[in-house]
Amino acid sequence: MKFNTKVIHAGIEPDPTTGAIMTPIFQTSTYVQNAPGDHKGYEYARTQNPTRDVLQNNLAALENGQHGIAFSSGLAATDAILKTLKPGDEIVSTNDLYGGTYRLMRKIYEPFGIKFKFVGMENPANLAQHFTENTKMLWIETPTNPMLNIIDIQAISAIAKANNVLTCVDNTFASPYLQQPLNLGADIVVHSATKYLGGHSDVILGAIITKDEAIAKQLYFIQNASGAVPGPQDCFLVLRGIKTLHLRVERACENAAKITEFLLNQPKIANVYYPGLESHPNHEVAKKQMRHFGGMVSFDFKNDTLETASKVLENTHYFSLAESLGGVESLIGHPASMTHASIPREERLKVGLTDSLIRLSVGVEDVEDLIEDLSKAFALITD
Ligand SMILES: *Cc1c(COP(=O)(O)O)cnc(C)c1O
């Protein structure tokens, strides 16, 4: 089955009792048994829910995995993966990481004795030096947030494998339509389905996908034992969102590429960050491992002040000022004061995250309207 068919059909059958073409929302906490232990495979809804099963099977197919495990949020999914580790184990992680993941690692798991190293991975050759005999897992995001750096999944998971280390990829920014890490050698994929998979800014949900039976078994155990499961209505919303994933992401990428072109010609702009640009340091890697270059674009201004950024942030109409990404509507954000406010200014500046840096999550509106929206806001900047 090809990807564009999988989003609509993989793991999804009409409801056997009614023929309903849409997966029913099994809004129940428990299931009636005929006799003790004599049931239809469902006992209690933390452990199993038919709506969740369908979503999990669909997600597994989208990432070319064998097992999907759904959670109540992206961070709950990440939390479950970290629970597979023991005190003394080490994780080597990318340094520009989703803020919530960084917080979970540093504030929750470090006090339990798990060790984290945060390192740049744009050059895979630098990776092996960070491994010790206790390193159990490599954690990456690509493209990264908000600088849109690209990490070579195939190269770094090969290095990890050679060192007996599992590779875990947060594939939220790319979505399985653009990039399938399991095909490139990764062991585990994690998603915030809140973003592109859900796609309509109306649900919080997370998922893990793997081909590895033993890892999946452990994660299903944690899903039930720790209990951060998604509700059936939320599973339904993500299933519904996924049906148009290919169309939405395709259009978002097209729009983002055109907006990037527009941004490059703006005299007030200093830098434009987009993996589709030939000048992007890892453009060739992006070309190799992604179908298109994504719907996220970042840029900053020559007059690098919060005031300049604010002029734009406060004066766009189709781009709404908000956190999150991956929905049908375009969003605009200011990482320095929003998602990355907890990072000291000097640290931010070192990676190019300047005071005026703006991040766009490009939606699926008409691109001419989006460009006009930005253009009008840029006109308000007085140098
Ligand atoms: C949003 C996000 C998360 C966290 O997901 P939630 O669903 O908000 O818990 C993790 N990783 C990335 C890259 C994200 O963008």
The ligand as a MOL file (V3000), in Angstrom:
LIG
                    3D

  0  0  0     0  0            999 V3000
M  V30 BEGIN CTAB
M  V30 COUNTS 15 15 0 0 0
M  V30 BEGIN ATOM
M  V30 1 C 4.9440 19.7980 20.5980 0
M  V30 2 C 6.1490 18.9420 20.5340 0
M  V30 3 C 6.3630 17.9430 21.4910 0
M  V30 4 C 5.4390 17.7280 22.6850 0
M  V30 5 O 4.1930 17.2890 22.2910 0
M  V30 6 P 2.8470 17.5460 23.1360 0
M  V30 7 O 1.8240 16.8580 22.3270 0
M  V30 8 O 2.6890 19.0330 23.2210 0
M  V30 9 O 3.0880 16.9360 24.4770 0
M  V30 10 C 7.4860 17.1390 21.3550 0
M  V30 11 N 8.3630 17.3210 20.3430 0
M  V30 12 C 8.1920 18.2840 19.4220 0
M  V30 13 C 9.2020 18.4340 18.3250 0
M  V30 14 C 7.0870 19.1280 19.4690 0
M  V30 15 O 6.9430 20.0940 18.5640 0
M  V30 END ATOM
M  V30 BEGIN BOND
M  V30 1 1 1 2
M  V30 2 1 2 3
M  V30 3 2 2 14
M  V30 4 1 3 4
M  V30 5 2 3 10
M  V30 6 1 4 5
M  V30 7 1 5 6
M  V30 8 2 6 7
M  V30 9 1 6 8
M  V30 10 1 6 9
M  V30 11 1 10 11
M  V30 12 2 11 12
M  V30 13 1 12 13
M  V30 14 1 12 14
M  V30 15 1 14 15
M  V30 END BOND
M  V30 END CTAB
M  END
